[in-house]
Amino acid sequence: MKRARPSPPPQAHAADAEDRLSALDDVTLHAILTRVPLRDTATTTALSRRWPRVFATLPRLLLRAATFNRRDFPNEGDKDYNEDPRRWMCALRPIVFKYMGLYEDWFLGVFRELCGSGGLLDLSITNTKYTECYDLPSPVYSCKTLTSLDLFNWRIRVPGRITGLRALRLLRLQGVTATDDDLHRIISRCSAMEHLEIFNIHKARNIVIRAPCLKKLLIYSYCPLCVSVKKAPWLDKVRLGFSYSYPEYSRRLWDTMDSHEDYSDSEIEEMLDYEKMAKREHRKTEEIRNMVMSLWSQFRQESLLVT
């Protein structure tokens, strides 16, 4: 009795088969990949030697929450319903970090070129993603030509050695996050500054001002602050404003969170209780007394308005 000839192993089939996909150009492969469901695209990368490489260079890659659900998973009519959110986030995190790293290099390169051009005078940078607080690009601290700097929703981390900002005359900080020390260092560095505005600063609670050319000072705060004017002989106009009515709208998580620390869920939940945080700070600080006494004792101002 003759026995059937055994089938060759899969490796032999793969070796004998002609890799026609590898003969196609990248543009054609991109066009094919964009039309194939992502789940199938990822599993068919074994069909061609070039497929994985071209797949990694797709100009547009759309990942939805339900992309990797089981085919028979009941989504109850919601196409974005995710079967396993924790698994999804763990898989997505390294991809996001990898490409954000590439974007960060490009982003820093743009500021490095702008700030090192030798002609930049006015710079206004706005971070419109209110749920994130990004570090201010480091080239800004080394710009020697800036005369006006307007920052909105950035984190200030002053480097150990600053080579710029000496020519700055106007500094406006809106919704920025900074420690007491970083805020003190950037203000002291701007030795030519004549106009300083601080609106709703996060994290910092003690503002020390050493600005020999400062003439106008405007501070508006959602939380208690202690302001100490150590050196400002030309200061003649000051406006101080406070508003504590709605802490849930004015405070942010990074008022107390350090981005370099790991926190438990219970600690984060406590930080998110902004009303409790506000009451605790109000009991510990007499900000009006601190500010007025400090300002009056340091200089002869022509106008002092507290609202």
Phi and psi in degrees as GROMACS dihedral restraints (atoms count N, CA, C in turn):
[ dihedral_restraints ]
;  ai    aj    ak    al  type     phi  dphi    fc
    3     4     5     6     1   -82.9    20    10
    4     5     6     7     1   141.0    20    10
    6     7     8     9     1   -97.9    20    10
    7     8     9    10     1   149.2    20    10
    9    10    11    12     1   -67.0    20    10
   10    11    12    13     1   141.9    20    10
   12    13    14    15     1   -70.0    20    10
   13    14    15    16     1   127.7    20    10
   15    16    17    18     1   -64.1    20    10
   16    17    18    19     1   148.4    20    10
   18    19    20    21     1   -71.2    20    10
   19    20    21    22     1   143.8    20    10
   21    22    23    24     1   -65.1    20    10
   22    23    24    25     1   151.7    20    10
   24    25    26    27     1   -62.9    20    10
   25    26    27    28     1   157.8    20    10
   27    28    29    30     1   -56.3    20    10
   28    29    30    31     1   -34.2    20    10
   30    31    32    33     1   -62.6    20    10
   31    32    33    34     1   -37.3    20    10
   33    34    35    36     1   -66.8    20    10
   34    35    36    37     1   -40.9    20    10
   36    37    38    39     1   -58.9    20    10
   37    38    39    40     1   -45.0    20    10
   39    40    41    42     1   -63.4    20    10
   40    41    42    43     1   -37.0    20    10
   42    43    44    45     1   -71.3    20    10
   43    44    45    46     1   -37.2    20    10
   45    46    47    48     1   -77.9    20    10
   46    47    48    49     1   -30.1    20    10
   48    49    50    51     1   -68.0    20    10
   49    50    51    52     1   145.7    20    10
   51    52    53    54     1   -81.8    20    10
   52    53    54    55     1   128.5    20    10
   54    55    56    57     1   -84.9    20    10
   55    56    57    58     1    81.7    20    10
   57    58    59    60     1   -72.1    20    10
   58    59    60    61     1   -29.7    20    10
   60    61    62    63     1   -63.5    20    10
   61    62    63    64     1   -33.9    20    10
   63    64    65    66     1   -67.1    20    10
   64    65    66    67     1   -18.3    20    10
   66    67    68    69     1   -80.7    20    10
   67    68    69    70     1   -12.9    20    10
   69    70    71    72     1   -81.6    20    10
   70    71    72    73     1   153.7    20    10
   72    73    74    75     1   -79.9    20    10
   73    74    75    76     1   166.1    20    10
   75    76    77    78     1   -62.3    20    10
   76    77    78    79     1   -37.8    20    10
   78    79    80    81     1   -61.8    20    10
   79    80    81    82     1   -43.7    20    10
   81    82    83    84     1   -65.5    20    10
   82    83    84    85     1   -42.9    20    10
   84    85    86    87     1   -64.1    20    10
   85    86    87    88     1   -38.9    20    10
   87    88    89    90     1   -60.0    20    10
   88    89    90    91     1   -43.5    20    10
   90    91    92    93     1   -62.4    20    10
   91    92    93    94     1   -37.6    20    10
   93    94    95    96     1   -69.0    20    10
   94    95    96    97     1   -46.7    20    10
   96    97    98    99     1   -63.1    20    10
   97    98    99   100     1   -36.1    20    10
   99   100   101   102     1   -70.3    20    10
  100   101   102   103     1   -16.0    20    10
  102   103   104   105     1  -100.8    20    10
  103   104   105   106     1    -8.8    20    10
  105   106   107   108     1   -95.3    20    10
  106   107   108   109     1   133.7    20    10
  108   109   110   111     1   -51.9    20    10
  109   110   111   112     1   140.4    20    10
  111   112   113   114     1   -57.8    20    10
  112   113   114   115     1   -38.1    20    10
  114   115   116   117     1   -59.0    20    10
  115   116   117   118     1   -42.9    20    10
  117   118   119   120     1   -74.9    20    10
  118   119   120   121     1   -34.2    20    10
  120   121   122   123     1   -61.6    20    10
  121   122   123   124     1   -44.6    20    10
  123   124   125   126     1   -65.3    20    10
  124   125   126   127     1   -37.5    20    10
  126   127   128   129     1   -80.2    20    10
  127   128   129   130     1   -17.4    20    10
  129   130   131   132     1   -95.7    20    10
  130   131   132   133     1    10.4    20    10
  132   133   134   135     1   -66.5    20    10
  133   134   135   136     1   -15.0    20    10
  135   136   137   138     1   -77.5    20    10
  136   137   138   139     1    -8.2    20    10
  138   139   140   141     1   -76.0    20    10
  139   140   141   142     1   -21.2    20    10
  141   142   143   144     1  -145.1    20    10
  142   143   144   145     1   148.2    20    10
  144   145   146   147     1   -68.9    20    10
  145   146   147   148     1   -33.6    20    10
  147   148   149   150     1   -89.0    20    10
  148   149   150   151     1   -15.0    20    10
  150   151   152   153     1   -56.5    20    10
  151   152   153   154     1   -50.3    20    10
  153   154   155   156     1   -60.4    20    10
  154   155   156   157     1   -39.8    20    10
  156   157   158   159     1   -66.0    20    10
  157   158   159   160     1   -43.7    20    10
  159   160   161   162     1   -69.4    20    10
  160   161   162   163     1   -36.4    20    10
  162   163   164   165     1   -59.4    20    10
  163   164   165   166     1   -37.1    20    10
  165   166   167   168     1   -72.3    20    10
  166   167   168   169     1   -12.9    20    10
  168   169   170   171     1  -108.7    20    10
  169   170   171   172     1    17.9    20    10
  171   172   173   174     1   -56.3    20    10
  172   173   174   175     1   130.9    20    10
  174   175   176   177     1   -69.0    20    10
  175   176   177   178     1   -20.9    20    10
  177   178   179   180     1  -144.4    20    10
  178   179   180   181     1   123.4    20    10
  180   181   182   183     1  -128.7    20    10
  181   182   183   184     1   114.1    20    10
  183   184   185   186     1  -106.8    20    10
  184   185   186   187     1   115.3    20    10
  186   187   188   189     1  -110.1    20    10
  187   188   189   190     1   119.2    20    10
  189   190   191   192     1  -102.6    20    10
  190   191   192   193     1   165.0    20    10
  192   193   194   195     1   -62.0    20    10
  193   194   195   196     1   -28.9    20    10
  195   196   197   198     1   -99.5    20    10
  196   197   198   199     1    11.3    20    10
  198   199   200   201     1   -58.1    20    10
  199   200   201   202     1   -42.2    20    10
  201   202   203   204     1  -109.0    20    10
  202   203   204   205     1    21.6    20    10
  204   205   206   207     1   -66.2    20    10
  205   206   207   208     1   157.2    20    10
  207   208   209   210     1   -60.8    20    10
  208   209   210   211     1   147.2    20    10
  210   211   212   213     1   -60.0    20    10
  211   212   213   214     1   -33.2    20    10
  213   214   215   216     1   -96.8    20    10
  214   215   216   217     1    14.0    20    10
  216   217   218   219     1   -71.5    20    10
  217   218   219   220     1   126.2    20    10
  219   220   221   222     1   -76.0    20    10
  220   221   222   223     1   110.6    20    10
  222   223   224   225     1   -92.1    20    10
  223   224   225   226     1     1.2    20    10
  225   226   227   228     1    55.9    20    10
  226   227   228   229     1    34.5    20    10
  228   229   230   231     1    86.1    20    10
  229   230   231   232     1    -7.5    20    10
  231   232   233   234     1  -100.2    20    10
  232   233   234   235     1   107.2    20    10
  234   235   236   237     1   -68.7    20    10
  235   236   237   238     1   -17.7    20    10
  237   238   239   240     1  -100.1    20    10
  238   239   240   241     1     9.9    20    10
  240   241   242   243     1   -73.4    20    10
  241   242   243   244     1   125.0    20    10
  243   244   245   246     1   -96.1    20    10
  244   245   246   247     1   133.4    20    10
  246   247   248   249     1   -72.7    20    10
  247   248   249   250     1   -39.8    20    10
  249   250   251   252     1  -139.4    20    10
  250   251   252   253     1    84.8    20    10
  252   253   254   255     1   -57.9    20    10
  253   254   255   256     1   -40.7    20    10
  255   256   257   258     1   -63.7    20    10
  256   257   258   259     1   -44.4    20    10
  258   259   260   261     1   -64.5    20    10
  259   260   261   262     1   -38.3    20    10
  261   262   263   264     1   -62.2    20    10
  262   263   264   265     1   -47.2    20    10
  264   265   266   267     1   -67.1    20    10
  265   266   267   268     1   -39.2    20    10
  267   268   269   270     1   -64.4    20    10
  268   269   270   271     1   -35.9    20    10
  270   271   272   273     1   -75.3    20    10
  271   272   273   274     1   -33.4    20    10
  273   274   275   276     1   -79.3    20    10
  274   275   276   277     1   -29.9    20    10
  276   277   278   279     1   -57.0    20    10
  277   278   279   280     1   -50.4    20    10
  279   280   281   282     1   -63.6    20    10
  280   281   282   283     1   -30.4    20    10
  282   283   284   285     1   -67.7    20    10
  283   284   285   286     1   -46.0    20    10
  285   286   287   288     1   -62.6    20    10
  286   287   288   289     1   -44.7    20    10
  288   289   290   291     1   -61.3    20    10
  289   290   291   292     1   -39.0    20    10
  291   292   293   294     1   -63.8    20    10
  292   293   294   295     1   -48.3    20    10
  294   295   296   297     1   -78.1    20    10
  295   296   297   298     1   -29.1    20    10
  297   298   299   300     1   -66.3    20    10
  298   299   300   301     1   -32.6    20    10
  300   301   302   303     1   -63.8    20    10
  301   302   303   304     1   -41.0    20    10
  303   304   305   306     1   -65.2    20    10
  304   305   306   307     1   -41.8    20    10
  306   307   308   309     1   -66.2    20    10
  307   308   309   310     1   -37.9    20    10
  309   310   311   312     1   -63.0    20    10
  310   311   312   313     1   -40.1    20    10
  312   313   314   315     1   -62.0    20    10
  313   314   315   316     1   -43.0    20    10
  315   316   317   318     1   -65.0    20    10
  316   317   318   319     1   -42.4    20    10
  318   319   320   321     1   -61.2    20    10
  319   320   321   322     1   -46.4    20    10
  321   322   323   324     1   -64.9    20    10
  322   323   324   325     1   -35.1    20    10
  324   325   326   327     1   -62.2    20    10
  325   326   327   328     1   -39.1    20    10
  327   328   329   330     1   -62.6    20    10
  328   329   330   331     1   -47.1    20    10
  330   331   332   333     1   -70.0    20    10
  331   332   333   334     1   -32.5    20    10
  333   334   335   336     1   -63.0    20    10
  334   335   336   337     1   -39.9    20    10
  336   337   338   339     1   -71.8    20    10
  337   338   339   340     1   -41.9    20    10
  339   340   341   342     1   -65.2    20    10
  340   341   342   343     1   -50.5    20    10
  342   343   344   345     1   -72.8    20    10
  343   344   345   346     1   -20.5    20    10
  345   346   347   348     1   -98.4    20    10
  346   347   348   349     1     6.2    20    10
  348   349   350   351     1   -71.6    20    10
  349   350   351   352     1   -24.2    20    10
  351   352   353   354     1    88.4    20    10
  352   353   354   355     1     2.7    20    10
  354   355   356   357     1  -131.5    20    10
  355   356   357   358     1     3.7    20    10
  357   358   359   360     1   -78.4    20    10
  358   359   360   361     1   121.2    20    10
  360   361   362   363     1  -108.5    20    10
  361   362   363   364     1   -47.9    20    10
  363   364   365   366     1  -115.3    20    10
  364   365   366   367     1   132.9    20    10
  366   367   368   369     1  -138.5    20    10
  367   368   369   370     1   125.5    20    10
  369   370   371   372     1  -126.7    20    10
  370   371   372   373     1   121.4    20    10
  372   373   374   375     1  -123.6    20    10
  373   374   375   376     1   124.6    20    10
  375   376   377   378     1  -120.4    20    10
  376   377   378   379     1   126.4    20    10
  378   379   380   381     1   -98.7    20    10
  379   380   381   382     1   107.0    20    10
  381   382   383   384     1   -86.8    20    10
  382   383   384   385     1    -1.7    20    10
  384   385   386   387     1   -89.5    20    10
  385   386   387   388     1    92.9    20    10
  387   388   389   390     1   -68.2    20    10
  388   389   390   391     1   -18.9    20    10
  390   391   392   393     1   -84.3    20    10
  391   392   393   394     1    -4.6    20    10
  393   394   395   396     1  -127.4    20    10
  394   395   396   397     1   148.0    20    10
  396   397   398   399     1  -124.8    20    10
  397   398   399   400     1   103.5    20    10
  399   400   401   402     1   -93.9    20    10
  400   401   402   403     1   151.6    20    10
  402   403   404   405     1   -68.5    20    10
  403   404   405   406     1   139.2    20    10
  405   406   407   408     1   -61.7    20    10
  406   407   408   409     1   131.7    20    10
  408   409   410   411     1   -52.8    20    10
  409   410   411   412     1   129.9    20    10
  411   412   413   414     1   -59.7    20    10
  412   413   414   415     1   -30.4    20    10
  414   415   416   417     1   -60.8    20    10
  415   416   417   418     1   -21.6    20    10
  417   418   419   420     1   -62.1    20    10
  418   419   420   421     1   -37.1    20    10
  420   421   422   423     1   -68.8    20    10
  421   422   423   424     1   -16.9    20    10
  423   424   425   426     1  -105.1    20    10
  424   425   426   427     1     5.4    20    10
  426   427   428   429     1   -76.2    20    10
  427   428   429   430     1   121.5    20    10
  429   430   431   432     1   -94.6    20    10
  430   431   432   433     1    -8.2    20    10
  432   433   434   435     1  -104.8    20    10
  433   434   435   436     1   -10.3    20    10
  435   436   437   438     1   -61.7    20    10
  436   437   438   439     1   133.3    20    10
  438   439   440   441     1  -114.2    20    10
  439   440   441   442     1   -15.9    20    10
  441   442   443   444     1  -142.7    20    10
  442   443   444   445     1   128.6    20    10
  444   445   446   447     1  -134.0    20    10
  445   446   447   448     1   121.8    20    10
  447   448   449   450     1  -122.5    20    10
  448   449   450   451     1   115.8    20    10
  450   451   452   453     1  -118.9    20    10
  451   452   453   454     1   134.7    20    10
  453   454   455   456     1  -130.4    20    10
  454   455   456   457     1   120.2    20    10
  456   457   458   459     1    62.3    20    10
  457   458   459   460     1    51.2    20    10
  459   460   461   462     1  -124.8    20    10
  460   461   462   463     1   160.3    20    10
  462   463   464   465     1  -101.0    20    10
  463   464   465   466     1   126.5    20    10
  465   466   467   468     1   -94.5    20    10
  466   467   468   469     1   118.4    20    10
  468   469   470   471     1  -127.8    20    10
  469   470   471   472     1    95.2    20    10
  471   472   473   474     1   -70.9    20    10
  472   473   474   475     1   126.5    20    10
  474   475   476   477     1   -67.0    20    10
  475   476   477   478     1   166.0    20    10
  477   478   479   480     1   -61.2    20    10
  478   479   480   481     1   -33.3    20    10
  480   481   482   483     1  -127.3    20    10
  481   482   483   484     1   120.4    20    10
  483   484   485   486     1  -106.5    20    10
  484   485   486   487     1   132.3    20    10
  486   487   488   489     1  -113.0    20    10
  487   488   489   490     1    -4.3    20    10
  489   490   491   492     1  -124.0    20    10
  490   491   492   493     1  -164.0    20    10
  492   493   494   495     1    72.6    20    10
  493   494   495   496     1     4.5    20    10
  495   496   497   498     1   -66.3    20    10
  496   497   498   499     1   -30.3    20    10
  498   499   500   501     1   -89.2    20    10
  499   500   501   502     1    -0.9    20    10
  501   502   503   504     1   -66.1    20    10
  502   503   504   505     1   129.6    20    10
  504   505   506   507     1  -109.8    20    10
  505   506   507   508     1   -25.0    20    10
  507   508   509   510     1  -130.0    20    10
  508   509   510   511     1   126.7    20    10
  510   511   512   513     1  -127.3    20    10
  511   512   513   514     1   120.8    20    10
  513   514   515   516     1  -122.7    20    10
  514   515   516   517     1   119.8    20    10
  516   517   518   519     1  -117.0    20    10
  517   518   519   520     1   115.7    20    10
  519   520   521   522     1  -122.9    20    10
  520   521   522   523     1   117.5    20    10
  522   523   524   525     1    63.1    20    10
  523   524   525   526     1    23.2    20    10
  525   526   527   528     1   -81.7    20    10
  526   527   528   529     1   159.8    20    10
  528   529   530   531     1  -113.5    20    10
  529   530   531   532     1   126.6    20    10
  531   532   533   534     1  -157.2    20    10
  532   533   534   535     1   147.3    20    10
  534   535   536   537     1   -77.6    20    10
  535   536   537   538     1   166.8    20    10
  537   538   539   540     1   -56.2    20    10
  538   539   540   541     1   -43.4    20    10
  540   541   542   543     1   -67.4    20    10
  541   542   543   544     1   -44.4    20    10
  543   544   545   546     1   -64.5    20    10
  544   545   546   547     1   -39.5    20    10
  546   547   548   549     1   -65.3    20    10
  547   548   549   550     1   -42.9    20    10
  549   550   551   552     1   -61.3    20    10
  550   551   552   553     1   -41.1    20    10
  552   553   554   555     1   -68.4    20    10
  553   554   555   556     1   -41.7    20    10
  555   556   557   558     1   -71.3    20    10
  556   557   558   559     1   -34.4    20    10
  558   559   560   561     1   -68.4    20    10
  559   560   561   562     1   -44.3    20    10
  561   562   563   564     1   -65.1    20    10
  562   563   564   565     1   -31.8    20    10
  564   565   566   567     1   -67.0    20    10
  565   566   567   568     1   -33.0    20    10
  567   568   569   570     1   -81.6    20    10
  568   569   570   571     1    73.3    20    10
  570   571   572   573     1   -69.3    20    10
  571   572   573   574     1   -20.1    20    10
  573   574   575   576     1   -96.2    20    10
  574   575   576   577     1     4.6    20    10
  576   577   578   579     1   -65.7    20    10
  577   578   579   580     1   130.6    20    10
  579   580   581   582     1  -110.1    20    10
  580   581   582   583     1   -21.5    20    10
  582   583   584   585     1  -135.7    20    10
  583   584   585   586     1   122.3    20    10
  585   586   587   588     1  -128.3    20    10
  586   587   588   589     1   126.7    20    10
  588   589   590   591     1  -126.9    20    10
  589   590   591   592     1   130.8    20    10
  591   592   593   594     1  -130.5    20    10
  592   593   594   595     1   115.9    20    10
  594   595   596   597     1  -116.9    20    10
  595   596   597   598     1   121.5    20    10
  597   598   599   600     1    48.0    20    10
  598   599   600   601     1    61.5    20    10
  600   601   602   603     1   -77.6    20    10
  601   602   603   604     1   143.1    20    10
  603   604   605   606     1  -102.8    20    10
  604   605   606   607     1   144.4    20    10
  606   607   608   609     1    81.0    20    10
  607   608   609   610     1   -51.8    20    10
  609   610   611   612     1   -65.4    20    10
  610   611   612   613     1   139.4    20    10
  612   613   614   615     1  -128.3    20    10
  613   614   615   616     1    -8.7    20    10
  615   616   617   618     1  -130.0    20    10
  616   617   618   619     1   117.4    20    10
  618   619   620   621     1  -108.2    20    10
  619   620   621   622     1   114.4    20    10
  621   622   623   624     1  -106.6    20    10
  622   623   624   625     1   123.4    20    10
  624   625   626   627     1  -113.7    20    10
  625   626   627   628     1   119.1    20    10
  627   628   629   630     1  -125.1    20    10
  628   629   630   631     1    98.9    20    10
  630   631   632   633     1  -144.6    20    10
  631   632   633   634     1    94.0    20    10
  633   634   635   636     1   -62.7    20    10
  634   635   636   637     1   -19.5    20    10
  636   637   638   639     1  -106.5    20    10
  637   638   639   640     1     2.2    20    10
  639   640   641   642     1   -65.2    20    10
  640   641   642   643     1   130.8    20    10
  642   643   644   645     1  -116.3    20    10
  643   644   645   646     1   -33.2    20    10
  645   646   647   648     1  -128.2    20    10
  646   647   648   649     1   134.2    20    10
  648   649   650   651     1  -132.4    20    10
  649   650   651   652     1   124.6    20    10
  651   652   653   654     1  -127.9    20    10
  652   653   654   655     1   121.7    20    10
  654   655   656   657     1  -130.0    20    10
  655   656   657   658     1   125.4    20    10
  657   658   659   660     1  -124.8    20    10
  658   659   660   661     1   127.4    20    10
  660   661   662   663     1  -133.1    20    10
  661   662   663   664     1   143.6    20    10
  663   664   665   666     1   -94.3    20    10
  664   665   666   667     1    -5.0    20    10
  666   667   668   669     1  -139.7    20    10
  667   668   669   670     1   163.7    20    10
  669   670   671   672     1   -60.9    20    10
  670   671   672   673     1   138.6    20    10
  672   673   674   675     1  -136.1    20    10
  673   674   675   676     1   149.6    20    10
  675   676   677   678     1  -114.9    20    10
  676   677   678   679     1   118.1    20    10
  678   679   680   681     1  -110.9    20    10
  679   680   681   682     1   129.4    20    10
  681   682   683   684     1  -125.0    20    10
  682   683   684   685     1   115.4    20    10
  684   685   686   687     1   -94.2    20    10
  685   686   687   688     1   103.6    20    10
  687   688   689   690     1   -85.8    20    10
  688   689   690   691     1   -36.3    20    10
  690   691   692   693     1  -152.6    20    10
  691   692   693   694     1   104.9    20    10
  693   694   695   696     1  -159.0    20    10
  694   695   696   697     1    69.2    20    10
  696   697   698   699     1   -65.1    20    10
  697   698   699   700     1   -23.1    20    10
  699   700   701   702     1   -98.5    20    10
  700   701   702   703     1     4.5    20    10
  702   703   704   705     1   -69.1    20    10
  703   704   705   706     1   121.6    20    10
  705   706   707   708     1  -129.3    20    10
  706   707   708   709     1    -9.0    20    10
  708   709   710   711     1  -134.5    20    10
  709   710   711   712     1   125.0    20    10
  711   712   713   714     1  -134.5    20    10
  712   713   714   715     1   136.0    20    10
  714   715   716   717     1  -132.9    20    10
  715   716   717   718     1   124.3    20    10
  717   718   719   720     1  -119.9    20    10
  718   719   720   721     1   131.9    20    10
  720   721   722   723     1  -134.7    20    10
  721   722   723   724     1   144.2    20    10
  723   724   725   726     1  -134.3    20    10
  724   725   726   727     1   144.8    20    10
  726   727   728   729     1  -152.0    20    10
  727   728   729   730     1   111.6    20    10
  729   730   731   732     1  -114.5    20    10
  730   731   732   733     1    14.6    20    10
  732   733   734   735     1   -68.2    20    10
  733   734   735   736     1   -38.6    20    10
  735   736   737   738     1  -129.2    20    10
  736   737   738   739     1    76.4    20    10
  738   739   740   741     1   -62.0    20    10
  739   740   741   742     1   -27.6    20    10
  741   742   743   744     1   -68.1    20    10
  742   743   744   745     1   -18.8    20    10
  744   745   746   747     1   -99.1    20    10
  745   746   747   748     1   -25.7    20    10
  747   748   749   750     1   -98.8    20    10
  748   749   750   751     1   -25.0    20    10
  750   751   752   753     1   -90.1    20    10
  751   752   753   754     1   159.0    20    10
  753   754   755   756     1  -132.4    20    10
  754   755   756   757     1   164.6    20    10
  756   757   758   759     1   -61.6    20    10
  757   758   759   760     1   -34.4    20    10
  759   760   761   762     1   -79.6    20    10
  760   761   762   763     1     7.7    20    10
  762   763   764   765     1   -63.8    20    10
  763   764   765   766     1   -31.6    20    10
  765   766   767   768     1  -122.8    20    10
  766   767   768   769     1   -15.5    20    10
  768   769   770   771     1   -86.1    20    10
  769   770   771   772     1   136.2    20    10
  771   772   773   774     1   -97.7    20    10
  772   773   774   775     1   125.3    20    10
  774   775   776   777     1   -65.6    20    10
  775   776   777   778     1   -15.7    20    10
  777   778   779   780     1   -93.4    20    10
  778   779   780   781     1    -2.0    20    10
  780   781   782   783     1  -106.1    20    10
  781   782   783   784     1   154.5    20    10
  783   784   785   786     1  -101.4    20    10
  784   785   786   787     1   131.7    20    10
  786   787   788   789     1  -120.4    20    10
  787   788   789   790     1   148.2    20    10
  789   790   791   792     1   -78.0    20    10
  790   791   792   793     1   166.2    20    10
  792   793   794   795     1   -62.1    20    10
  793   794   795   796     1   -37.7    20    10
  795   796   797   798     1   -67.3    20    10
  796   797   798   799     1   -37.8    20    10
  798   799   800   801     1   -66.6    20    10
  799   800   801   802     1   -41.9    20    10
  801   802   803   804     1   -65.5    20    10
  802   803   804   805     1   -40.0    20    10
  804   805   806   807     1   -61.5    20    10
  805   806   807   808     1   -38.8    20    10
  807   808   809   810     1   -66.8    20    10
  808   809   810   811     1   -38.5    20    10
  810   811   812   813     1   -65.3    20    10
  811   812   813   814     1   -29.3    20    10
  813   814   815   816     1   -78.9    20    10
  814   815   816   817     1    -7.1    20    10
  816   817   818   819     1   -83.3    20    10
  817   818   819   820     1    79.4    20    10
  819   820   821   822     1   -66.5    20    10
  820   821   822   823     1   -33.3    20    10
  822   823   824   825     1   -65.6    20    10
  823   824   825   826     1   -43.0    20    10
  825   826   827   828     1   -64.6    20    10
  826   827   828   829     1   -40.8    20    10
  828   829   830   831     1   -61.9    20    10
  829   830   831   832     1   -42.7    20    10
  831   832   833   834     1   -64.1    20    10
  832   833   834   835     1   -44.1    20    10
  834   835   836   837     1   -62.9    20    10
  835   836   837   838     1   -39.3    20    10
  837   838   839   840     1   -64.1    20    10
  838   839   840   841     1   -41.8    20    10
  840   841   842   843     1   -70.5    20    10
  841   842   843   844     1   -36.1    20    10
  843   844   845   846     1   -64.0    20    10
  844   845   846   847     1   -36.3    20    10
  846   847   848   849     1   -69.0    20    10
  847   848   849   850     1   -29.0    20    10
  849   850   851   852     1   -90.6    20    10
  850   851   852   853     1   -13.3    20    10
  852   853   854   855     1  -132.1    20    10
  853   854   855   856     1   134.5    20    10
  855   856   857   858     1  -106.9    20    10
  856   857   858   859     1    79.6    20    10
  858   859   860   861     1   -67.8    20    10
  859   860   861   862     1   -35.9    20    10
  861   862   863   864     1   -63.4    20    10
  862   863   864   865     1   -46.9    20    10
  864   865   866   867     1   -61.8    20    10
  865   866   867   868     1   -44.9    20    10
  867   868   869   870     1   -59.3    20    10
  868   869   870   871     1   -46.2    20    10
  870   871   872   873     1   -70.1    20    10
  871   872   873   874     1   -48.6    20    10
  873   874   875   876     1   -64.9    20    10
  874   875   876   877     1   -45.6    20    10
  876   877   878   879     1   -61.9    20    10
  877   878   879   880     1   -41.3    20    10
  879   880   881   882     1   -65.4    20    10
  880   881   882   883     1   -45.3    20    10
  882   883   884   885     1   -66.9    20    10
  883   884   885   886     1   -44.7    20    10
  885   886   887   888     1   -68.1    20    10
  886   887   888   889     1   -30.7    20    10
  888   889   890   891     1   -80.6    20    10
  889   890   891   892     1   -15.7    20    10
  891   892   893   894     1  -100.8    20    10
  892   893   894   895     1   -24.3    20    10
  894   895   896   897     1  -156.6    20    10
  895   896   897   898     1   167.3    20    10
  897   898   899   900     1   -99.9    20    10
  898   899   900   901     1    92.9    20    10
  900   901   902   903     1   -87.6    20    10
  901   902   903   904     1   146.2    20    10
  903   904   905   906     1   -85.2    20    10
  904   905   906   907     1   -25.0    20    10
  906   907   908   909     1  -144.4    20    10
  907   908   909   910     1   125.6    20    10
  909   910   911   912     1  -134.5    20    10
  910   911   912   913     1   116.3    20    10
  912   913   914   915     1  -121.3    20    10
  913   914   915   916     1   122.3    20    10
  915   916   917   918     1  -117.4    20    10
  916   917   918   919     1   123.6    20    10
